[in-house]
Amino acid sequence: MRLKIHYQIVFPFILVSFAAILATAFVSYSLLSRSLEARLEDQARRASRMLAQSDFLLGSSILDRFKAVLDADIVAYGAGGRVLATTLEGPDAGDLLRSVLATPSAQAGGGDEAFRTERITVNGRTYRVGYRPLRAPAQAHVAVIADASDVAAATRGIGRTLVLVGLATLLLSALVSQLVVKRVTRRLLELTEFTRRFGRGDRTALPAGGGDEIGQLAGAFGEMARQLHASEEKLLRSEKLAVTGMLAARVAHDVRNPLSSIKMQAQLLRSRLDGTSAANESLQAILRDIDQVEWVVKGLLELARPGELKTRPADVNEVVGEAVQQVLPALRHRKIAVETSFAEIPALALDVDRLKQALLNLILNGADAMPAGGRLTIRTAAAAGAVQIDICDEGTGIDPAIRPRLFDPFMSTKRDGVGLGLVNTRSIVERHGGTIELLPGQAGGTCARIFLPIAGQTTSAPVESAS
């Protein structure tokens, strides 16, 4: 079974830390032990040299003084291990003496400067013994016995301390590495979970990352997800429009010809009747209904075959004003007051007729949202690299449940609506390089906001509440 990346990082780090701590402790312990042993050996060397050159070695008072000065016991012995003089005393003196004389260095020959050391242990205590031949008597030697138990105990204590410090350092390293790696892998796990959710269709945004490499990776993932989601929506909308366009073309083709014949026959009958007759009023109603159906057919044809834009430099304020004037009598009849506010903005390359049609769709939608009358606010403003057009009503607003589908073909909130007005409006705006969105108004109702880019610049609609 493969280890998680968390442990793949932590385990090698701990192993390397353990090896480094172990090597450091071993080297430190070895150097310290050698240093202490070297000090004891040097002490035995200097003491034995001084004793070997003394002519008063065999005097007990001299030996006692040397013992006090050197802090070490002294044994002088001749050939065959015969003891000539010693300062050893106490219950362990016999055992220690036998051990001193039993070492290989005790009977080794050599010149006056020959010096040898041995490390012996007697009854649980450690000693460092230095051997050197005496000048007189012949074949006599002196052994300087230094108690190394305290040094050995100190060395063992230092060794234990190094081990404990090493273990504590290892534990601390493991904890720190766990915290650091867990912090890093947690971000990676968030990215993994985000990709899984995204694959299941959950479009919840990825939490913002920091400025480190993981944060940059998270930002790149989030941007990729947003672009992919936008591409999916654009592709889905294109597929819907393609299917809708084929349906619209078929319906428009099958309806337009008989509708034209019906309209022509109705107009012919109207011309033959008295203008005050009841039949004439019925024909007038029929012709109004035919005009309404022609409006729908025109929308279907626009959806099926948008055609090329016929742009020319135009003043946006003038186009908006013409659209308002075209429907102003009908708005007044419906008790809808219109307030306009036009800012000074540059001329744009526009298909005036198509943009006017898009504005009329939005104005009439706003009017339909206020069946009992109200106020319609229309204003223009200069935005960052774009011209902004707001058309705001005081109606009941839009149900949040259907807001994502408002620009879908045949989606309408009106009882007699066809659901093509917003689709065509969005198509016209986007073909001008702009964007459109429907926002909730601050005082209720809905605000349709259009951004049209100034020539040579691009723009995107910011997310904000309509004012």
LINKA-V416845 format. One record per pair of residues at least 24 apart in sequence whose ideal C-beta (glycine too) atoms are under 7 Angstrom apart, sorted by the first residue. I is the first residue (numbers start at 1). GAP is how many residues later the second one is. Records with the same first field share a line. If there is no record, write none. Layout:
# LINKA-V416845
I->GAP / GAP
This chain:
# LINKA-V416845
5->180 / 183
6->175 / 176 / 179
9->172
10->167 / 168 / 171
13->164
14->159 / 160 / 163
17->153 / 156
18->152
21->145 / 148 / 149
22->144
25->137 / 138 / 141
28->134
29->129 / 130 / 133
32->123 / 126
33->122
36->115 / 119
40->88 / 106 / 108 / 111
41->76 / 87
43->103
44->73 / 84 / 86 / 100 / 102
45->70 / 85
47->25 / 83 / 97
48->67 / 82 / 84 / 94 / 96
49->83
51->91 / 93
52->60 / 80 / 81 / 82 / 83 / 90
53->82
57->28 / 77 / 85
58->26 / 27
60->25
63->24
70->74
72->72 / 73 / 74
73->72
74->68 / 70
75->25 / 68 / 70
76->58 / 64 / 66
77->24 / 63 / 64
78->59 / 61 / 62
79->60
84->56
92->30 / 31
95->27 / 28
96->26 / 49
100->29 / 43 / 45
103->26
105->26
106->25 / 37
125->24
126->26
184->30
187->27 / 31
191->26 / 27 / 30
194->27
198->27
203->26
240->168 / 169
241->168
244->59 / 165
245->58 / 59
248->52 / 55 / 56
249->55
251->49
252->45 / 48 / 49 / 52
255->42
256->41
259->31 / 34 / 35 / 38
262->28
263->24 / 27
266->24
296->122
299->119 / 121 / 122 / 125
300->120
302->122
303->117 / 120 / 121
306->121 / 125
309->42 / 45 / 122
310->41
311->38 / 39 / 40
312->37
313->34 / 36
314->33 / 34 / 36 / 38
315->32
316->29 / 32 / 64 / 71 / 73 / 136
317->25 / 28 / 63
319->31 / 33 / 36 / 37
320->39 / 58 / 60 / 69
322->34
323->33 / 36 / 37 / 40
324->39 / 54
326->34
327->33 / 36 / 37
331->36 / 45
334->33 / 39
335->38
336->31 / 34 / 37 / 38 / 40
337->38
338->38 / 40
339->36 / 38
340->38 / 39
341->38
342->38
343->37 / 38 / 39
345->35 / 37 / 42
346->108
348->39 / 104 / 106
349->106
350->82
354->74
355->73 / 77
357->71
358->67 / 70 / 71
361->60 / 61 / 63 / 64
362->29 / 63 / 86
363->28
365->56
366->25 / 27
368->46
369->24 / 26 / 27 / 76 / 77
370->24 / 25
383->68 / 76
384->75
385->68 / 69 / 72 / 74
386->65 / 66 / 67 / 68 / 73
387->65 / 67
388->61 / 63
389->61
390->57 / 59 / 76
391->57
392->49 / 53 / 55 / 74
393->52 / 53
394->49 / 50 / 51
395->50 / 51
397->43 / 47 / 48 / 49
398->40 / 48
406->32
435->25 / 26
437->24
439->26 / 27
440->25 / 26
441->25
442->24 / 25
